Amino acid sequence: MFEELDLLLPERAFDAPMQMALDEVLLRTVMKPTLRIYRWTASCVTFGYFQKIAEVRAAHRNLVLVRRKTGGGIVEHGDDLTFSLIIPGMCDAAALSPVMFYKKLHQALAEFLTHGGKKGIHLAREEELLAGPSCFSAPARDDLLCEGKKILGGAQCRSGGNLLYQGSLQGIGDVGDKMLFSEAFARSLSRNVTGSVLPFSMIESATNLAKNRYGSESWNERR
């Protein structure tokens, strides 16, 4: 899917505001396709940019709630494999329509999981779609399903021509070592994978953004 790919494995865990801030900083600065794997400090919920906080709070009263920059529905995190894919505008994939990019990425992940031994995985068809605020109880077109249950959903946004996709993979049982699984996933997207680390300057910028935006009431309760 990509000629080259940077892989950012988590050296440390972050909370939800920081995870969202890191993705936004990467969206502004990325120079080549980058796959970032999250590690959470605690269970939490992220929800789509256009969702109403009252609806989210009614469903999850005891968890930290953070609004994403991307769209989509309510996602509970903790045991899932959460990841982001950030693509610069100069890359061909960034020029794809949101619908086509979503389908192409999910198709690649379906093939990866199938080759790894997972059975019955397919892209959601028209007759399997459901409406609702919670991401994993409401399959959308080209989400990944396994035996009728949604296992992968994602959301996108674009800025300055760059593309951010945030995804959550869950409900597929034991994948073994998550980091080894993530490395294999990266190699399924590109034959040229380079391991990278988050520079201190990026973490510093994200820390400020997490405090002033993603951890603020003005952002999370804007709707």
N, C-alpha and C positions, 0 to 999 in steps of 0.2 A: 504493500500500500504506500510505503514511503521509501525513497532512495536512501535516506539516513534518518536515524532517530536517536535522540538523547533520552536516556532512562534515568529518572531521579527516584532512587529508592529511599525510603525514610530513614534518616540517621537518628531522628528523634520524633517523639509524638507531639502533636499540636491539638489545641482545642478547635471548636468549629469556627469562631471568628477568624482565627489565624489561618486555618485551611483555606477559607474563602479569600482571604487577603493575599495569600501566596499565589493563588491562581490568577487573581487580578494583576498582580505585579508581573507575573510571567506573561500574561496576555499583552501587556504593554511593551515588554522588552524581548520577547522570544526571537531568536534568529534562525532556528531550525525546529522541525517537529520535535516535541518534547512530551514524553509520557511520564507523569508523576504519580507515584503510589502514596496514598495517605497512610499514616498511623495515628490513631485517635488517642487522646488522653483519657477520654470517657465517652460513654454512649451519649448520643445527642440526636437532634433532628435538624435537617436542613429542608427548606421549602422554597418553592418557585417564586421568582421575582414578582409575579402578578397575583399571587395568592393573598388571601385575607388572613391576618394574624389571628383573629378570633376563631376562625375555623380550625387553624392549626393547633391553637392552644386548647381547644375543646377536645381534640383527639389525643394530645400529649401534654398533660398538665405537669409532669414531674421531670421533664428533660429540658436541657438548654435548647432553645429554638433560634435558628439563624436563617435569615433570608439570603438566598443565593442571588448572584448576578444573572444566572441563567434562568430559564423558565422551568416548566415541568411541575411535578407534584411533590407531596410530602414524602420524605425518605428518612427512615430511622437508620442510624449508623452505629456501628460498634463491632459486630461480628462479620460485617460484609467486607468485600474487597472494594474499596472506594478508590477511584483513580480519576485523573484529568488528562486530557490530551489537548495540547496547545499548539496551534499551527500558524506560522507566519503567512502573511498575505501573498508572498512570493511563491509559495508552494501550490502546486496544482490542486491539491485536496481542498485548500481554502476557497477555491473558486467554485467548488461544487455547491449546488443548492442545499439548504439545510436538510431537505427530505432525502436527497441522494447521498449526502455524506453520512447521515444517520444509518441508512440502509447498508451502505458499503462497509462501514465500520462494524456494524452488528453482524453482517454476513461473515466478515473476517474472524470475529470472535466465535461465532457459531462453528465455523470450520475448525478453529483451534481447539475448542472444547470437544468437538466430535472426534478429532484425531487423538485427543487425550483420553478417550474412552467413555465420555459422557454420551448417553443415548437419548434419542427423542427430542433433540434441540432443534428448534426452527424459529423463523421470524413470524411474528404475530400476523395472522390473516384477518381479513375484514370481519368474518363471522366471530372472531375471538376478541374483538375490541370491546372495552367497557369504559364507561365514564365514571369519574369520581376524583376526589381531592388527593387520595393516597396513591402514590406512584405504583406500589407493588400489588395493589388490588384492582388496578385499572390499566390493563394493557393497552398501549397505543400502537399505531401502525409501526411494524418492524422492530418492536421490542422483542427480546428473546424469551421464548417460552420453553419449558421442559415438562412434558406430560401434563399440559394444561395450566401449569403454574408459571407466572412471570419470574424470571431469574435475572434479567438485566434491563435497566432503564437508564436513560440519560437525558441531558438537557444541554442546549447550546446558547451561545451568544457571540456576537462579533463586535470588534472595535478596531477602527483604523485598518480594516481589511484582514486583521488577524482573527482566528477562530478559537474559541474555548468550548470544549466538550467536557462535561462532568458526568461520570457514570458510577453506578453501584451494581456490583455483581453479588448475588446472594442466593441461598437456598439450593446450592448444588452439592452439598455434602462436603466431605473432606477433600481438599485439594493438596494436602501435604503442606510443605513449607511455602508460605505465601510469597516469600521473596523469590524462591526458585520458580514458582508458578508465574510470578510477575515478569521475571527475566525471559521465560519461555514465551509468554504472551507478547512481549516486546519483539522478540525475534520472529514471531509470526507476522508482525506488521512491517518489518524491515530486516534485510540481511546485514545491514550495517548499523549496529547498535553500539552506542558509546555511553558508558556510565558516567554520570555527572553528580556534582553535589551543589547544594544551594549556597551561593556566596553570602558572606556575612552582610554585605550591603543590601542584598535582596531580603534577607530575613529582617534586617532593621527597617526597611521600607514597609514590609508587610506588618511588622509589629505596630507601627504607627497607624496603618490603614485599618488593622483589626480593632484597635482602640477607638479610632475616630469614626469608623463607618460600621463594620460588621458586628461590633459589640455594642452599638449605640441603639437607644430606643427610637431615635429619629429614623434610622434605617429599617429596623426590624418591625416597627409598628407603623410604617408609612401607609399601609393599607389595612 
